Amino acid sequence: MQIDIKNIVDGQMNGEVVYVCDFRQPDLNKKAIRKVLPTKVLIVSNAETKERINYSESHFVELKADGTRKAKIIKPFDNTGFRSYTGEPVAVFTEEQECIDYFNQQCDKVLKQLNIKKMTIINDIVREIEEVTNLKI
């Protein structure tokens, strides 16, 4: 089940283990805004870190296979926020497979756009080749 990010940023779910993911690349000429592979994390209060976490009372700490914490922190929102706009949140799920499925859907959206871009570029090159070929005497 997907979890509403509001429950996390309000600190209501501290101590819970969940799965997070995010992949968005709205501008294909630039790198992805955020690439968070499906990851098992612990929701932790910001009081436990020295790092500044904007727009939230909690953050995510990646977990090792044995369930212990890694040093890696995942912020709830990306860096597109400005003043009163928080930015886009990561997707949060209770089940790993739901997280993987959602991540794959995000990847498929970008792949579809990239394939359209690829075909456009190929068609432009083919047109240029034909144009130059027709110039020959």
C-alpha positions in Angstrom: 0.0 0.0 0.0 1.3 3.5 -0.9 1.7 5.7 2.2 0.7 9.4 2.2 3.9 11.4 2.6 2.1 13.8 5.0 2.0 11.0 7.7 5.8 10.8 7.4 6.7 14.5 7.3 4.5 15.1 10.4 6.6 12.5 12.4 3.7 10.1 12.9 5.5 7.1 11.4 8.9 7.3 13.1 10.4 3.9 13.7 8.4 2.2 10.9 10.2 0.2 8.1 9.0 1.1 4.6 10.2 1.0 1.0 10.9 4.2 -1.0 11.7 4.9 -4.6 11.7 7.7 -7.1 12.8 8.2 -10.7 11.9 11.3 -12.7 13.6 12.9 -15.7 11.2 15.5 -17.1 13.9 17.1 -19.3 15.5 14.4 -21.4 18.4 16.6 -22.2 19.4 16.7 -18.5 20.1 14.0 -16.0 17.3 12.7 -13.8 16.1 15.0 -11.1 16.2 12.1 -8.6 17.0 8.4 -8.9 16.2 6.4 -5.8 16.1 2.7 -6.5 13.5 0.7 -4.5 15.1 0.8 -1.0 14.2 -0.6 2.4 14.4 2.2 4.9 13.6 3.2 8.5 11.7 6.4 9.2 13.7 8.4 11.7 13.2 11.8 13.5 15.3 14.7 12.3 16.5 15.1 15.9 18.8 12.1 15.3 20.8 13.8 12.5 22.9 16.9 12.1 21.9 17.2 8.5 19.2 19.8 7.6 16.0 18.3 6.3 13.6 20.9 4.9 9.8 20.6 5.0 9.8 17.5 7.2 10.1 16.4 10.8 11.4 13.0 9.6 13.7 11.4 7.1 14.7 8.0 5.8 17.7 5.9 6.7 18.7 3.0 4.4 18.8 -0.4 6.0 21.4 -3.1 5.4 20.3 -6.7 4.6 20.6 -7.6 8.3 18.3 -4.7 9.3 20.9 -2.5 10.8 21.2 1.2 9.7 23.5 2.4 6.9 24.9 5.9 7.1 22.9 6.9 3.9 20.0 9.4 4.5 17.2 9.8 2.0 15.3 13.1 2.2 11.5 12.9 1.7 11.5 15.7 -0.9 13.8 16.3 -3.9 15.6 19.6 -4.5 13.1 21.2 -6.8 11.4 23.0 -3.8 11.4 26.7 -3.4 10.0 28.7 -0.5 6.5 27.5 0.1 6.7 24.6 -2.5 8.3 21.5 -0.9 9.3 19.8 -4.1 8.3 16.3 -5.2 8.2 13.6 -2.5 9.6 10.1 -2.9 7.0 7.3 -3.2 6.6 5.3 0.0 5.2 1.8 0.2 4.6 -0.8 2.9 5.4 -3.7 0.5 8.6 -4.1 -1.5 6.9 -5.4 -4.7 4.6 -2.5 -4.9 7.6 -0.2 -4.7 9.4 -2.1 -7.4 6.3 -2.0 -9.7 5.9 1.7 -9.2 9.6 2.4 -9.9 9.3 0.3 -13.1 6.3 2.3 -14.2 8.3 5.5 -13.7 11.2 4.1 -15.7 8.8 3.0 -18.5 7.4 6.5 -18.8 10.9 7.9 -19.3 11.8 5.0 -21.7 8.8 5.8 -23.8 9.8 9.5 -24.1 13.4 8.5 -24.9 12.3 6.1 -27.7 10.2 8.9 -29.2 13.2 11.2 -29.0 15.4 8.5 -30.6 13.0 8.0 -33.5 12.8 11.7 -34.1 16.6 12.0 -34.2 16.9 9.0 -36.5 14.3 10.4 -38.9 16.1 13.8 -39.0 19.4 12.1 -39.9 17.7 9.9 -42.5 16.1 13.0 -44.1 19.5 14.8 -44.1 21.2 11.8 -45.7 18.5 11.7 -48.4 18.9 15.4 -49.0 22.7 15.2 -49.4 22.3 12.1 -51.6 19.9 13.9 -53.9 22.5 16.7 -54.3 24.9 14.4 -56.1 25.2 15.0 -59.8 
